[in-house]
Amino acid sequence: MAATKRVEGTVSCILMRGLYVMVLFMMIGNVRNGDSYQRVNKDCTVVIAFLVRNKAHTLPYFLTLLERLDYPKNRISLWIRSDHNEDRTLEILKIWLSSVKSQYHSVNAELLSSPPERLPEEKGPAHWPSSRFTHIIQLREEALVAARQMWADYIWFLDSDVFITNHEILKLLISKGHTVAAPMLKSDGMYSNFWCGMTEEYYYLRTEDYKPILQRERVGCFHVPMVHSSVLIDLRRASSNGLTFVSSEVPDYKGPHDDIITFALAANKSGVPLYICNDHIYGFVMVPLEQSDSLQLDFMQLTNLKLEVLVENSPLPVSELLAQFVSHPERDTMGFDNIYMINLLRRPERRKRMLNCFKELGIHATILNAVDGL
């Protein structure tokens, strides 16, 4: 009996010592340099791909806002292509890249000088013949393939006339958990970066669902047939393998020769839903030019959009580096003897907003301080 107790006691002692050693190793394993060690995942890697052509007027705002994103730059790779420009686009891109490229994980930029300033068959800067669609399709597909070969977690296709005012956008969109998600962008009208319907020929169709989403009467993320201009793709999902801009890669493709329509139909064929999210104010987008429009009209539309931004937001920012590329019209009184603005001193936010508006419009106004009535 005594021998049995001694054996049991010995076994218990061995077990206790073993448990003590295990706990000790666990404590040692969870300490690094005297600090408690916690498992922290790295931020997802993101390729931001954008094509730039004749956007010298939007680039100072676009690049400033891109640079101010609240996301680690060492987890971002930039993929940039620019060609056939008729303005100072290349000069702006080169100056900006020389200043910021060391902050990003990598930069893949091909900035091609002109001439020729236009592709074959083009009749103007806003004209889109088949050759231009072919060129854009090739570039977008090249970006998508490059991101896959880099084993990037995400690729974000972003147009260079989009102004992302919500610096948290990448974190917010990634948190949605969708294979394809787009932030709803506002314009100075009813235009936005999504469709709620398609015709039988796969072109835009206005439906009753569009306006409530656009005006944020319904808030959330919504399954739609088309997103464009700012599109985030989760490349970790197996279903993303079927996404493409090349129509020959889409089974039984019957749509037009168009990059965004091909992408939308490829998503549909792959069972990948496209989501537009309006749960936050993410930013703004320019209204595209018509085929016969000139670049001068795009300058005017930028002014209109900047005024729209001022309705409820601060002015679009421009970095000190790029401020040299921004100009405003010379101020005058529009043919009148004087223009007056009457404003209460206790409403400084309204005064500031109107002064910014006058600056954008080139209006010289005399400010009069208003007084409260009895």
Secondary structure, 3 states (H helix, E strand, C coil): CHHHHHHHHHHHHHHHHHHHHHHHHHHHHCEECCEECCCCCCCCCEEEEEEECCCCCCHHHHHHHHHCCCCCHHHEEEEEEECCCCCCHHHHHHHHHHHHHHHCCEEEEEECCCCCCCCCCCCCCCCCCHHHHHHHHHHHHHHHHHHHHCCCCEEEEECCCEEECCCCHHHHHHHHCCCEEEECCECCCCCCCEECCECCCCCECCCCCHHHHHCCCCCCEEEECEECCEEEEECCCHHHHHCCCCHHHCCCCCCCCCHHHHHHHHHHHCCCCEEEECCCCCEEECCCCCCCCCHHHHHHHHHHHHHHHHCCCCCCCCCCCCHHHCCCCCCECCCCCCCEEEEECCCHHHHHHHHHHHHHHCECCEEEEECCCC
